[in-house]
């Protein structure tokens, strides 16, 4: 190992250890305890000295881990906080209803689930994105609601008289939702962002968290502090976001010097760019055609169609590319798999649900073979190319999958979060794969990447029952 690699490794591991220790300290201060209420997985924070219970609900494709900065801040303010996983999300073994177009369908199921968690006595509700509408509708069915705080709100249930006390927080980059928030606030009285208006027993406040968007708003100190103040007890915000970013970034960076331990193999030739472009387009068309089947898998909407799309892309792309024998350096691929799962476990503990459990574990097993074939073709397509070329060669597939999800909205469209997962997968694990590829050839990372891709999709995609 060169001195530079040794320095980078020590620095990265030091940052990772420091970040993990800081996060563990913040969680210990919050007094969290995991458990179940009925069939809903929950994390309970705080000692409840204020006498108020706060239900904290995540958005679509989210989980209770993503709400932890807010939950810890509210626990610091003296509240008893119950964060939970919705049906089809996180560790919940239940499935979402595919009846997403009617309020009496999927939305009502989530409202009922929220109400089942509400205790006797005073309660407040906090929700993000999808959960904003759910939290507002649930508040209408509860008797002693002390406040509702919603983040990135969209809901048709807000009226000039309901909810009585409503805080709306938006990220600075959420232009459309900021306009929706102001419209809701101005139902009570003329106002601007950052102001509170009241009329009798009705109060509204609209706030913007600086610099952040639809996801980053959850880790903004402004968001946590505003919610704590709205619920009656000011508290310094718990800032887990920078520590999470430092931990995950350090784990990625640490793999660069670790990859230097892998045996150096002889260079492999790669297909020309024109051939690769043809393979990318033809593979995308094949994936789109296969995905239009919209087939279920294991009683889950759309996953059969997704598996067929991955297989179709892999077969067509490999036939056109004819990249040669990939069967070398698979030990290096196993090293990538091990470190990739370390990253996944860290993300699951501190950032977002990222471990397949229950029906997700079965789904992962069924996705393994299609994902490995897909990963093999993907590596053959982009190996040895620059960043811009790699990105451009993946655009046709993303476009084809997006088209399928639009045309088959009731099945494949329910899996739309697979697209950002793919992009993040390429950004994080693709970077690690390039370091393995430089040592052991294009086929070496494919084994590990296939397993991690099946893991990632199964762990993070909301699960809908097949129509």
N, C-alpha and C positions, 0 to 999 in steps of 0.2 A: 504494500500500500504506500502510495506517495505521501510525502508530508502534507500536501494540500488536502488529500482525501482524509487523512487522519485528523486534521484540524476540523474539517467540516463534520466528520462523524462525531467527534467529541462535543462540538458546539451544538449540533442538532440533538443529540441525545440529552445534553444538559438542558436545553430549552424544553424538550419534551417532558423531562422529569420535573422541572420547575413548574411547568404549566399544569401537569397532572396533580402535583401536590397542592397547588393553589385552588384548583377546582374541587379537590377532595375536602380541603379546609372549608370552602364556602358551603359545600353540601352538608358537612358535619354541623356547621353553625345553624343550618336550616332545619336540622332535626328531622330529616325525611325518613319515611317508612313506606315500603311498598306492600301492597296487598290487593285484595279483591273486595268489591262491593257488588254482590250478586255475581253476574258473569263479566263485570267490567273491571279491567286492571286499573288500579289507581296508585298514585303516590301522594301521601299526606305529608304536608310540611307544617311546622310551627306548633306552638303550644296552645294557641287559641285564647290568649289572655284577653283579647278585645271582645270576645263573645260572638264574633262574626265569622261565619264560614263562607269562604270564597270558592266557587266552582270555576276552574280554569280549563277552557276547552280549546283545542288546537284546530287548525284549518285543514282543508283537503290535502291529503298526502302528508300530513304532519303527524305529530305524536306528542305525548306529554313531555318528553325530553326537550322538545323545541320550545316549550313554554317555561323552562326551568328558571331562567333569569327573572322572569316576572313572578313566578311562584316563590322563589327565595326572597325577593324583595317584600312581597306581601307577608311572608312568614316573619321577616325582620320587623315588620310593622305591628306584629302581635296577632295576626289573624290565623285561623286554622284554614289551610289551603288544601283543596282536593283537586289535583290534576289527574286527568284520565284519558284513556284511549277510546275513541269512538269505534263503532262497528266497522270492521274492514280495515282498521288502522292499527299500527303498532303491534302490541301483544294481544289484542282482542281476537279471540278465535271465531267470532261471529262474522257474518258477511253483510255487506250493504245490499239493500234492495235495488234492483236496476230501474225501479220506477222513479226516475229522477226528475221528470217533467211536471209532477203534481205535488203540491204542498202536502197532500194527504199520503204521499208515498214515502220516499227516502227521507225527506225533511222531517216528517212527523215521527218516523222511527227514531231519529236522532234527538228530537225534542223529548220523546218519551224516555229515552235513555238518560238524558240530562236530568229530567224530573225525578227519575228513580234514585239519583244520587243526592238529591237535596235533603238536608236534615230538617228536623223540626227547629223552629227558631229563626233568627235573622240570617239572611243569606244575601250574597252578592254574586254576580255572574261576570266573568271575563271571557271573551271569545275572540278568535282571530279568523278573518277571511270567511270561509264556509260557516264557521261556528258563530259569526256575528248574527246572522239571521236566526240560527237555532237558539242562541242565548236570549235574544229579544223575545222570541215566541215562547220560550220556556218561562221567562219572567212573567208573562201574562197569566200563567197558571199557578204562580206561587203567591202566597199571602204576604209575607214579610220580607220584601226585597228592598235592601238598603241602597242599592246602586247597580247600574249596568255599565261596564266599560268594554267597548268594542274596538278592535284594531283592524284597519283595512276593511271598513264596513261596506256591505251592500245588503239591503233588506227593505222589502216593501211593507214590513210590519210596523215601521216607525210612523207615528201620527203626531199631530200637534199636542196631544195629551198623553202619549205613551211612547217610551217608558218615562216615568216621572223624573228620574235622575239618570241622565245618559251622557257619558264621556265617549267621544269618538277620537281616536288617534290614527293618523295616516302617516306613511312615510313620505318624505319630501319628493321622491321620484314617482309617486302614485298620483299623477295628475287627475285622472278620471275619478278615482275614489276620493280625492280631496274635494272635488266639486260635489260629489254625493254627500259627503260629510257636512259641508256648508249648507247644502239644501236642507238637510235634516235639522241643523241648528237653527236656521232661519224660519222654520215652521213656528218657532216660539217668539223670536224677535230678530230684528236686523243684527248681524254680527259679522266679525271677521275671524280668521284663524288666530288662535291664541286667546280668545275671549270666552267669557262665560255669560250666558244670558239666563234670565229667570222670569217666570210669570206665574205668580201664585206658588203652588207647590211643584211646578214643572221647572226643571233646570237642565240646561244643555251646555256642554263645553266641547269645543273643537280645537284640536292641537295637531301640530305637525312635528314629527321627529326628524331632525336635520340629517341630510346626506344619504339616508337609507331608502330601500325600496320595500317590496312586498314581503320579503323574508327577513332582511336585515332589521326591519322595524321591531322584531321580537327581541333583539339583543340591544336595542337602543336604551341608554340610561333615561332618556326623556320619557319613553313609553312606560318603563317601570315606575319612575318617580311620579308621573302624572296619575297613574292608576292608583298608587298607594294614597296619594293626597285626595283623590276623588272618593276613596272609600274611607276617609276620615282619620288616617294616621300617617303622617309624613314619615318617610324612611329613605335613607340613602340607597340609591339603586345598587343592586348586586350586578356587577359587570362580569359575566362569564364569557361573553363573546370574544374579547381579545385573547383570553387564555385558550379557548377552544381553537381559534384560528392559529395561534402559535403552536399548539400541540399537534394539530393535523399537518400544518405546514412543515414542522420539524420532522415528523415521521416520514413524509415524502422525501424531504431533503436527505435524511439519513440513509435512504436506500441507494443513493448515488455512490457514496464510498463503499457501501456494502457490496454493491454489484461488482466492484473492482476485485473481489475475491474469486469471482467466477472464472473458470478456465477460459482462456482465449482460444476460440476456434478459427479455422480458416475462413476468409470472407466468402460470402455467397452472392451469386449474381441475382439481380432482381429484374422483373419485367420492365419494359420500356414504358414511358409515360403514356403514349398513345394507347398501348395495350391496356394499361391500367384504367384509363378513362373509359374505354369500351367495357371493361369488366365492371366498373362502378355503375355505369348506366344500365347495362343488361341485368346485373344482379339486382339493382333497385327495381327495375320493371318486374322481374320475377318475384321479388319479395312483395311488391304491391299486389300482383295477381293472386299470390297465395294468401295474403292477408285478407283479401276481400271475402274469403270464406267465413271469417268471423267466428270460427268454431270455438266452442267452450273447451275447457280442460279441467277435469276433476270437479265439475259443477261450477266452475268459475268463468265468468263472462270473458270472452275474447282471447284467452291465453293459448287456445289451440291454434287460432289464426296467427298469433304472434310467433309461436314455435314453427309453424309452416313457413312463415316469412323468413325466419332466420335460416332455416334449412335451404330454402330456395335461393336466397342470396349466396349462401356458402357454396352450394353446388355449382351454380352458374358462374360465379366469380372464379372459383378454382379451375373449372374447365377452361375458361378463357385465359387465365393467367398461366396455367401449367408451371407452377413455380418450382417444381422439383420435390425431392424427398425432404419433409420437415422433421424426420425422426432423428434428431440429434439435439443434444443440449436440453433434454427435458428435465434434467436435474436442476438446471438454471430456472426453468419454468416453475418447478416446485418451490424454489427459493422465493420467487416472486409471489406465489400463492401464499406462502407462510407470512411474508411481510404485509401482503395485501390484506390478510385477515386480521393482523395486528391493527392496521389502520381502521378496518371495519369495526372492530370491537371498541376501539377508542371513540369512534364517531357514535356508536350506539350508546355508550355509557354517558357521554356528555352533550351530544349535539342533536341527534335524531334517531328514531328507531331504525336499526340497520342489522338486526339478526333475525333470520327466518325461524319462526316457531309455529307450532300448531299446523294449520293447513298450509302455511307458507313453506314449511319444511318439505312437505310432500310436493308442493309446486316446484320448489327448487330442484328436486330430484328429477322431475319430468322435463325440466328445462335444461338439464345439464348437457345432454347430447346435442340438441340444437345450438346451444350457446357455444359449445366447444367448436363445432363446425363453423359457426359464424365467426368466432374469434380467429380461427385458422385462416379463413379467407380474408378477414380484415387485416391481419398482419401481413399476408402476402401482398395485399393491395398497397399498403402504405410504407412498407419496409424500405429504409434507405432514402426516404424523401424528406424534404424540408417541411416546416410547420405549415406553410400556406398550402402546399400541395396535399398534405395529409388532410387538412380541413376541407379543401375543395373536393377531394375524392369521396368524402363522406356526405356531401350535400345531397347527391341524388337519392341516397337511401333515406335520409331524413325527410326529404320532400315526398317520396313515395309513401312512407309510413304516415306522414301527416295527411296526405290525400286519402288514404284508406280510412283513417280515423274520422275524417269529415264525412266520407260517404257511408260508413258503417258506424254512425254515431251511437247507436244503441248497443253495440257490442265492442268493436275495436276502439270506438271513441272513448269508452270508459277507461281505457289504458293510456290516455294521453300523457300521463306523467312519465311514461317510459322514455319519451323523447328527451326531456331534460336530464333524466338519469343516464341515458346514453352519452350525452354531451359531457356530463361531469365524469362519467366513467372513462371516456377517452382522455379528458384533461388530466385526471389524477393517475389512473392506472396505466393510461397510454404513455405518460411520461416515464413511469417506472419500467414499462416494457421496452422503451427505447434504450435504456441503459443495459437491459439484459440482451437485447438484440445486438448491440454493439459488441458484445463479448461472445455470444453463443449462436448468432444467426436468427433469421426471421421467424423460424418455427418454434424456437425455444419458449417464448412467452405465451404461446397459444394455449397450452394446457392450463396454466395458472389463470390466464385471463378468462377462459371459458367458464371455469368454476366460479370466479369472482363475479362475472356478468350474471350468471344464473342466480347466485346469491343476492346480488344487488337488486335485480328486478323482483325476485320473490320477496325480499325483505321490505322494499320501499313502496311498492305499487298498491294503492287501495284495492281491496278485493270486493267485487260485486258478484252476487249470485247470478248464474246464467239465466237469461230471460226465459 
